[in-house]
């Protein structure tokens, strides 16, 4: 049974091209949702979904002017329709020349700015820019944070970690501000998820997890879908850990 109800619902998803984002696209599309995607990459026919090429917005979220332009493009695609969910999944975690973690001592200020624009500022700019469409759809915003936002992680850099911690705080602020508009705002914090960009040494972390395994992108997508569905209609301002117990 699909979650279409009397009208087809619409999702806006950033960072849709791989990993958790791609699994989220597949989950929502399988449930009958229209998916509008945002990515730095052009739409790839290698991972298609219904209407994907038409509903793809190519945008570099590290550039503020491009985010503003993307909001107008998305409004054009919606053409007066409601927006039922916004999932802020896009995120970057720059590494050093040898793939090493960048700390507070060696992260260039320009890198800090780029990371925060993509991982933090884009989330609130998109939600604020589309607040009327979200309000009409009694929508749900889901911010994808990280286990790295609550502890020093061996692979995630300082800029990435602090941007995700800030995004968790932003989720609470947005829940407070968007609630009167009928919009719920929550976050999910994935841990070690099996994607193409796993860092060397992840196997050592897995041995310490209570569930002793990597998470699957589909498991994260299911949690996102729950927060965008009617099953979570009285849930707002929370951050759900999706990490096999890594936070305990």
matplotlib code that plots the C-alpha trace (Angstrom):
import matplotlib.pyplot as plt

x = [0.0, 1.5, 1.4, -0.3, -3.7, -6.0, -3.1, 0.4, 3.0, 6.2, 9.6, 12.6, 15.9, 19.4, 22.4, 20.4, 23.1, 24.5, 24.4, 21.7, 20.3, 19.8, 18.3, 15.9, 14.9, 14.1, 12.1, 9.9, 9.4, 8.3, 5.7, 4.3, 5.9, 7.1, 10.8, 12.5, 16.3, 19.2, 22.8, 26.0, 26.0, 23.7, 20.9, 22.4, 20.4, 22.4, 20.1, 16.7, 13.4, 10.0, 10.3, 13.8, 15.4, 12.6, 12.6, 16.4, 18.0, 21.7, 23.1, 26.3, 25.0, 28.4, 27.4, 24.8, 23.6, 23.0, 20.8, 18.6, 18.3, 17.5, 14.6, 13.0, 13.6, 12.0, 9.0, 8.7, 8.8, 6.1, 3.9, 1.7, 1.6, 2.3, 5.7, 5.2, 8.8, 12.2, 15.2, 18.5, 20.9, 23.7, 27.0, 30.7, 33.7, 36.9, 40.1, 43.8, 46.2, 46.7, 43.1, 43.7, 41.2, 41.4, 41.5, 40.9, 44.6, 44.9, 41.5, 41.7, 39.1, 37.7, 37.1, 35.2, 33.0, 32.4, 31.5, 29.1, 27.4, 26.6, 26.0, 24.3, 23.2, 21.6, 19.2, 17.7, 17.8, 15.9, 13.3, 12.8, 12.6, 9.9, 8.1, 4.8, 4.9, 5.8, 3.1, 0.4, 1.5, 1.7, 5.2, 8.1, 11.7, 14.4, 18.0, 20.6, 23.2, 25.8, 27.3, 30.3, 28.2, 28.3, 31.9, 35.3, 35.3, 38.5, 37.6, 35.2, 37.0, 36.5, 34.5, 32.2, 31.6, 30.9, 28.6, 26.6, 26.4, 25.2, 22.6, 21.2, 20.8, 19.3, 16.7, 15.4, 15.3, 13.4, 11.0, 10.1, 9.8, 8.1, 5.7, 3.1, 3.1, 2.1, 5.6, 7.5, 11.3, 13.4, 16.8, 18.4, 22.0, 23.5, 26.6, 28.7, 26.6, 27.8, 28.4, 31.0, 32.9, 33.7, 37.1, 39.8, 39.7, 35.9, 36.1, 37.8, 34.8, 32.3, 33.9, 32.9, 29.2, 26.6, 25.0, 28.5, 27.7, 27.4, 24.1, 22.5, 21.4, 17.9, 17.7, 18.5, 16.0, 13.3, 13.9, 13.7, 10.4, 8.9, 9.6, 7.9, 4.9, 1.7, 3.1, 5.2, 2.5, 3.2, 7.0, 9.0, 12.3, 14.0, 17.2, 16.9, 20.2, 20.4, 23.8, 23.4, 24.0, 27.2, 26.0, 25.6]
y = [0.0, 3.3, 6.6, 8.6, 9.2, 11.6, 13.4, 12.5, 13.7, 15.5, 15.2, 17.6, 15.8, 17.2, 15.0, 12.4, 10.9, 8.2, 6.3, 7.4, 9.9, 7.4, 4.9, 7.6, 8.4, 4.7, 4.4, 7.4, 6.7, 3.1, 4.6, 6.7, 10.1, 12.5, 13.2, 16.5, 16.1, 18.5, 17.6, 19.1, 16.4, 16.2, 13.7, 10.2, 7.7, 5.0, 5.4, 6.6, 7.0, 8.1, 11.7, 12.0, 13.8, 16.4, 16.9, 17.2, 20.5, 20.8, 23.2, 23.7, 24.2, 25.8, 28.8, 31.0, 32.6, 29.2, 28.1, 31.2, 30.4, 26.8, 27.9, 29.7, 26.7, 24.4, 26.7, 26.5, 22.7, 22.7, 25.0, 25.9, 22.4, 21.6, 20.4, 17.6, 16.8, 18.4, 16.1, 18.0, 15.1, 16.8, 16.9, 17.2, 16.1, 17.3, 15.3, 16.2, 15.5, 11.9, 11.3, 12.2, 13.8, 17.6, 19.0, 22.4, 23.0, 22.5, 23.2, 26.2, 28.9, 28.7, 25.0, 25.7, 28.1, 25.7, 22.8, 25.0, 26.3, 22.8, 21.0, 23.8, 27.0, 25.3, 23.5, 26.6, 28.6, 25.9, 25.5, 29.2, 29.8, 27.1, 27.7, 28.5, 25.4, 23.3, 24.9, 24.2, 20.6, 20.3, 19.1, 17.5, 18.6, 16.0, 17.2, 14.5, 15.0, 12.4, 10.5, 12.8, 15.7, 14.4, 13.0, 13.2, 10.8, 9.1, 10.0, 12.9, 16.2, 19.1, 21.2, 18.4, 17.4, 20.9, 21.6, 18.5, 19.5, 22.9, 21.2, 19.3, 22.6, 24.2, 21.3, 22.3, 26.0, 25.2, 22.9, 25.8, 28.3, 26.1, 24.4, 27.2, 26.8, 23.2, 22.0, 19.4, 19.4, 16.5, 15.0, 11.6, 10.9, 8.0, 6.2, 3.8, 3.1, 0.9, 3.3, 3.7, 6.3, 4.3, 5.2, 2.6, 1.4, 1.4, -2.4, -1.5, 0.7, -2.0, -4.4, -1.9, -1.5, -3.2, -4.6, -5.5, -4.6, -1.7, 0.0, -0.2, 2.9, 1.4, 1.3, 5.0, 5.8, 3.9, 6.1, 9.2, 8.0, 7.4, 11.1, 12.2, 10.0, 10.3, 7.7, 10.5, 13.2, 14.4, 14.1, 17.2, 18.6, 15.3, 13.7, 9.9, 7.9, 5.4, 3.8, 0.3, 1.6, 3.5, 6.4, 4.3]
z = [0.0, -1.0, 1.0, -1.8, -0.1, -2.0, -3.6, -4.7, -2.2, -3.2, -1.6, -2.1, -1.4, -1.5, -2.1, -4.1, -6.3, -4.0, -0.7, 1.7, -0.7, -3.5, -1.1, 0.0, -3.5, -4.1, -0.9, -1.5, -5.2, -4.4, -2.0, -4.8, -4.0, -6.6, -5.9, -6.8, -6.3, -5.8, -6.5, -7.7, -10.4, -13.4, -13.3, -13.9, -16.1, -14.2, -11.2, -12.6, -11.0, -12.5, -13.7, -12.3, -15.2, -15.3, -11.6, -11.0, -10.0, -10.5, -7.8, -5.9, -2.3, -1.3, -3.4, -1.7, -4.9, -6.5, -3.5, -4.0, -7.7, -6.9, -4.6, -7.6, -9.9, -7.4, -7.1, -10.9, -10.8, -8.1, -10.1, -7.1, -5.7, -2.0, -0.7, 1.7, 2.7, 2.5, 3.3, 3.8, 3.1, 1.2, 3.1, 2.4, 4.5, 3.0, 3.6, 3.5, 0.6, 1.8, 2.7, 6.3, 8.8, 8.9, 12.4, 13.9, 13.5, 9.8, 8.2, 5.9, 6.7, 3.1, 3.7, 6.9, 4.9, 2.1, 4.6, 6.6, 3.5, 2.3, 5.6, 7.5, 5.8, 2.8, 5.1, 6.6, 3.4, 1.5, 4.2, 4.7, 1.0, 0.6, 3.9, 2.1, 0.0, 3.1, 5.2, 2.6, 2.5, 6.3, 5.5, 7.3, 7.2, 8.0, 8.5, 8.2, 10.9, 12.0, 14.9, 14.4, 15.6, 19.2, 19.5, 17.9, 15.1, 13.7, 10.1, 10.0, 10.1, 12.5, 10.1, 9.2, 12.8, 14.0, 11.1, 12.0, 15.6, 14.5, 12.3, 15.3, 17.2, 14.1, 14.0, 17.4, 16.5, 13.2, 15.0, 17.3, 14.5, 11.8, 14.2, 14.0, 10.2, 10.6, 9.6, 11.6, 11.7, 12.9, 12.3, 11.9, 12.9, 10.9, 12.1, 10.0, 6.9, 4.0, 1.1, -1.6, 0.5, 3.7, 5.1, 5.6, 9.2, 9.5, 10.3, 13.7, 14.6, 13.6, 16.2, 18.9, 17.9, 19.9, 16.7, 15.2, 11.7, 9.2, 8.7, 5.2, 3.3, 3.1, 6.9, 7.1, 4.3, 6.2, 9.2, 7.0, 5.5, 9.0, 9.9, 6.7, 7.0, 9.0, 11.5, 13.1, 13.0, 16.6, 16.4, 16.0, 17.3, 17.8, 16.5, 16.0, 16.2, 13.4, 14.2, 15.6, 19.2, 18.4, 20.6, 23.8]

ax = plt.figure().add_subplot(projection="3d")
ax.plot(x, y, z, "-o")
ax.set_aspect("equal")
plt.show()
